[in-house]
Amino acid sequence: MNDMLKHRGFPGRLPGTDFQFTIRRASKEGPTELVSRERFRDRRPPDKRADEGFMAALWAQFGDAPFERGNLDAGRLSWLFGREVIPATDPFDLADYEALLQIDVPRARASFPDVFEGEQ
Protein backbone atom coordinates (compact mmCIF):
# COMPACT_ATOMS: atom_id res chain seq x y z
CA MET A 1 0.00 0.00 0.00
CA ASN A 2 3.02 2.30 0.20
CA ASP A 3 3.51 2.13 -3.58
CA MET A 4 2.74 5.54 -4.93
CA LEU A 5 2.28 6.31 -8.61
CA LYS A 6 3.99 9.55 -9.61
CA HIS A 7 1.90 11.37 -12.19
CA ARG A 8 4.51 12.46 -14.72
CA GLY A 9 3.81 15.82 -16.31
CA PHE A 10 1.43 16.91 -13.54
CA PRO A 11 2.43 20.31 -12.13
CA GLY A 12 3.98 20.14 -8.66
CA ARG A 13 2.36 23.38 -7.55
CA LEU A 14 0.35 26.34 -8.80
CA PRO A 15 2.86 28.38 -10.81
CA GLY A 16 4.24 31.36 -8.93
CA THR A 17 2.86 30.21 -5.56
CA ASP A 18 3.52 27.79 -2.71
CA PHE A 19 0.21 25.95 -3.28
CA GLN A 20 1.33 22.34 -3.56
CA PHE A 21 -0.35 19.93 -6.01
CA THR A 22 1.84 16.82 -5.58
CA ILE A 23 4.02 15.18 -2.97
CA ARG A 24 7.54 13.95 -3.60
CA ARG A 25 7.50 10.66 -1.75
CA ALA A 26 5.15 8.29 0.03
CA SER A 27 4.76 8.84 3.76
CA LYS A 28 6.31 6.19 6.00
CA GLU A 29 3.14 6.37 8.11
CA GLY A 30 0.98 5.73 5.06
CA PRO A 31 -1.22 7.98 2.96
CA THR A 32 -3.05 10.91 4.50
CA GLU A 33 -6.78 10.22 4.56
CA LEU A 34 -8.88 12.27 2.17
CA VAL A 35 -11.62 14.36 3.77
CA SER A 36 -14.27 16.56 2.23
CA ARG A 37 -13.33 20.10 3.26
CA GLU A 38 -15.99 22.78 3.22
CA ARG A 39 -15.26 25.70 0.88
CA PHE A 40 -16.85 28.84 2.25
CA ARG A 41 -17.73 31.83 0.07
CA ASP A 42 -15.33 34.09 1.96
CA ARG A 43 -12.21 32.06 1.06
CA ARG A 44 -9.26 34.16 0.00
CA PRO A 45 -8.83 34.73 -3.76
CA PRO A 46 -5.43 32.93 -3.82
CA ASP A 47 -7.09 29.83 -2.30
CA LYS A 48 -9.81 29.95 -4.94
CA ARG A 49 -7.17 30.28 -7.69
CA ALA A 50 -5.36 27.25 -6.27
CA ASP A 51 -8.57 25.19 -6.41
CA GLU A 52 -9.22 26.30 -9.98
CA GLY A 53 -5.60 25.66 -11.02
CA PHE A 54 -5.68 22.19 -9.48
CA MET A 55 -8.95 21.37 -11.26
CA ALA A 56 -7.49 22.62 -14.54
CA ALA A 57 -4.44 20.38 -14.05
CA LEU A 58 -6.65 17.37 -13.21
CA TRP A 59 -8.82 17.98 -16.26
CA ALA A 60 -5.81 18.43 -18.57
CA GLN A 61 -4.13 15.26 -17.26
CA PHE A 62 -7.09 12.89 -16.82
CA GLY A 63 -10.24 14.31 -18.43
CA ASP A 64 -13.28 12.31 -17.38
CA ALA A 65 -11.35 9.03 -16.99
CA PRO A 66 -10.73 7.44 -13.57
CA PHE A 67 -7.27 8.14 -12.17
CA GLU A 68 -5.12 6.82 -9.35
CA ARG A 69 -4.61 9.12 -6.37
CA GLY A 70 -0.87 8.47 -6.47
CA ASN A 71 1.29 11.47 -5.57
CA LEU A 72 -1.54 14.01 -5.70
CA ASP A 73 -1.52 16.11 -2.53
CA ALA A 74 -4.21 14.96 -0.06
CA GLY A 75 -4.73 18.46 1.29
CA ARG A 76 -5.33 19.93 -2.16
CA LEU A 77 -7.54 16.98 -3.19
CA SER A 78 -9.60 17.38 -0.02
CA TRP A 79 -10.78 20.84 -1.12
CA LEU A 80 -12.46 19.16 -4.13
CA PHE A 81 -13.17 15.68 -2.74
CA GLY A 82 -16.80 14.67 -2.42
CA ARG A 83 -17.91 17.35 -4.86
CA GLU A 84 -15.90 17.88 -8.06
CA VAL A 85 -13.64 14.87 -7.44
CA ILE A 86 -15.38 11.67 -6.39
CA PRO A 87 -14.47 8.03 -5.73
CA ALA A 88 -14.39 5.95 -8.92
CA THR A 89 -14.87 2.67 -7.04
CA ASP A 90 -17.08 1.31 -4.30
CA PRO A 91 -15.79 0.46 -1.76
CA PHE A 92 -13.30 3.33 -1.63
CA ASP A 93 -10.30 3.56 0.69
CA LEU A 94 -9.76 7.16 1.82
CA ALA A 95 -6.15 6.39 2.79
CA ASP A 96 -4.76 4.50 -0.21
CA TYR A 97 -2.35 5.85 -2.82
CA GLU A 98 -3.86 3.38 -5.33
CA ALA A 99 -7.46 4.54 -4.77
CA LEU A 100 -9.25 5.52 -7.97
CA LEU A 101 -10.87 8.93 -8.30
CA GLN A 102 -12.59 10.77 -11.11
CA ILE A 103 -13.90 14.20 -11.92
CA ASP A 104 -17.64 14.70 -11.55
CA VAL A 105 -17.75 16.70 -14.77
CA PRO A 106 -21.18 18.39 -14.34
CA ARG A 107 -20.28 19.58 -10.81
CA ALA A 108 -16.77 20.62 -11.87
CA ARG A 109 -18.20 22.64 -14.80
CA ALA A 110 -20.60 24.40 -12.42
CA SER A 111 -17.89 25.15 -9.84
CA PHE A 112 -15.07 26.05 -12.25
CA PRO A 113 -16.65 27.29 -15.49
CA ASP A 114 -13.42 28.96 -16.66
CA VAL A 115 -11.61 25.59 -16.67
CA PHE A 116 -14.18 24.11 -19.06
CA GLU A 117 -14.83 27.24 -21.14
CA GLY A 118 -15.16 26.44 -24.84
CA GLU A 119 -15.78 22.71 -24.28
CA GLN A 120 -19.04 20.93 -24.91
LUMVEX-234349 format. One record per residue (C-alpha): residue number from 1; residue in three letters; x, y, z. Coordinates in Angstrom, 2 decimals, padded with zeros to 5 digits. Each point is the difference from the previous one (the first is absolute). Example, Ala and Ser with C-alpha at 12.3 -4.5 7.8 and 13.67 -1.06 7.14 Angstrom:
BEGIN
1:ALA:012.30:-004.50:007.80 .
2:SER:001.37:003.44:-000.66 .
! end
This chain:
BEGIN
1:MET:000.00:000.00:000.00 .
2:ASN:003.02:002.30:000.20 .
3:ASP:000.49:-000.17:-003.78 .
4:MET:-000.77:003.41:-001.35 .
5:LEU:-000.46:000.77:-003.68 .
6:LYS:001.71:003.24:-001.00 .
7:HIS:-002.09:001.82:-002.58 .
8:ARG:002.61:001.09:-002.53 .
9:GLY:-000.70:003.36:-001.59 .
10:PHE:-002.38:001.09:002.77 .
11:PRO:001.00:003.40:001.41 .
12:GLY:001.55:-000.17:003.47 .
13:ARG:-001.62:003.24:001.11 .
14:LEU:-002.01:002.96:-001.25 .
15:PRO:002.51:002.04:-002.01 .
16:GLY:001.38:002.98:001.88 .
17:THR:-001.38:-001.15:003.37 .
18:ASP:000.66:-002.42:002.85 .
19:PHE:-003.31:-001.84:-000.57 .
20:GLN:001.12:-003.61:-000.28 .
21:PHE:-001.68:-002.41:-002.45 .
22:THR:002.19:-003.11:000.43 .
23:ILE:002.18:-001.64:002.61 .
24:ARG:003.52:-001.23:-000.63 .
25:ARG:-000.04:-003.29:001.85 .
26:ALA:-002.35:-002.37:001.78 .
27:SER:-000.39:000.55:003.73 .
28:LYS:001.55:-002.65:002.24 .
29:GLU:-003.17:000.18:002.11 .
30:GLY:-002.16:-000.64:-003.05 .
31:PRO:-002.20:002.25:-002.10 .
32:THR:-001.83:002.93:001.54 .
33:GLU:-003.73:-000.69:000.06 .
34:LEU:-002.10:002.05:-002.39 .
35:VAL:-002.74:002.09:001.60 .
36:SER:-002.65:002.20:-001.54 .
37:ARG:000.94:003.54:001.03 .
38:GLU:-002.66:002.68:-000.04 .
39:ARG:000.73:002.92:-002.34 .
40:PHE:-001.59:003.14:001.37 .
41:ARG:-000.88:002.99:-002.18 .
42:ASP:002.40:002.26:001.89 .
43:ARG:003.12:-002.03:-000.90 .
44:ARG:002.95:002.10:-001.06 .
45:PRO:000.43:000.57:-003.76 .
46:PRO:003.40:-001.80:-000.06 .
47:ASP:-001.66:-003.10:001.52 .
48:LYS:-002.72:000.12:-002.64 .
49:ARG:002.64:000.33:-002.75 .
50:ALA:001.81:-003.03:001.42 .
51:ASP:-003.21:-002.06:-000.14 .
52:GLU:-000.65:001.11:-003.57 .
53:GLY:003.62:-000.64:-001.04 .
54:PHE:-000.08:-003.47:001.54 .
55:MET:-003.27:-000.82:-001.78 .
56:ALA:001.46:001.25:-003.28 .
57:ALA:003.05:-002.24:000.49 .
58:LEU:-002.21:-003.01:000.84 .
59:TRP:-002.17:000.61:-003.05 .
60:ALA:003.01:000.45:-002.31 .
61:GLN:001.68:-003.17:001.31 .
62:PHE:-002.96:-002.37:000.44 .
63:GLY:-003.15:001.42:-001.61 .
64:ASP:-003.04:-002.00:001.05 .
65:ALA:001.93:-003.28:000.39 .
66:PRO:000.62:-001.59:003.42 .
67:PHE:003.46:000.70:001.40 .
68:GLU:002.15:-001.32:002.82 .
69:ARG:000.51:002.30:002.98 .
70:GLY:003.74:-000.65:-000.10 .
71:ASN:002.16:003.00:000.90 .
72:LEU:-002.83:002.54:-000.13 .
73:ASP:000.02:002.10:003.17 .
74:ALA:-002.69:-001.15:002.47 .
75:GLY:-000.52:003.50:001.35 .
76:ARG:-000.60:001.47:-003.45 .
77:LEU:-002.21:-002.95:-001.03 .
78:SER:-002.06:000.40:003.17 .
79:TRP:-001.18:003.46:-001.10 .
80:LEU:-001.68:-001.68:-003.01 .
81:PHE:-000.71:-003.48:001.39 .
82:GLY:-003.63:-001.01:000.32 .
83:ARG:-001.11:002.68:-002.44 .
84:GLU:002.01:000.53:-003.20 .
85:VAL:002.26:-003.01:000.62 .
86:ILE:-001.74:-003.20:001.05 .
87:PRO:000.91:-003.64:000.66 .
88:ALA:000.08:-002.08:-003.19 .
89:THR:-000.48:-003.28:001.88 .
90:ASP:-002.21:-001.36:002.74 .
91:PRO:001.29:-000.85:002.54 .
92:PHE:002.49:002.87:000.13 .
93:ASP:003.00:000.23:002.32 .
94:LEU:000.54:003.60:001.13 .
95:ALA:003.61:-000.77:000.97 .
96:ASP:001.39:-001.89:-003.00 .
97:TYR:002.41:001.35:-002.61 .
98:GLU:-001.51:-002.47:-002.51 .
99:ALA:-003.60:001.16:000.56 .
100:LEU:-001.79:000.98:-003.20 .
101:LEU:-001.62:003.41:-000.33 .
102:GLN:-001.72:001.84:-002.81 .
103:ILE:-001.31:003.43:-000.81 .
104:ASP:-003.74:000.50:000.37 .
105:VAL:-000.11:002.00:-003.22 .
106:PRO:-003.43:001.69:000.43 .
107:ARG:000.90:001.19:003.53 .
108:ALA:003.51:001.04:-001.06 .
109:ARG:-001.43:002.02:-002.93 .
110:ALA:-002.40:001.76:002.38 .
111:SER:002.71:000.75:002.58 .
112:PHE:002.82:000.90:-002.41 .
113:PRO:-001.58:001.24:-003.24 .
114:ASP:003.23:001.67:-001.17 .
115:VAL:001.81:-003.37:-000.01 .
116:PHE:-002.57:-001.48:-002.39 .
117:GLU:-000.65:003.13:-002.08 .
118:GLY:-000.33:-000.80:-003.70 .
119:GLU:-000.62:-003.73:000.56 .
120:GLN:-003.26:-001.78:-000.63 .
! end
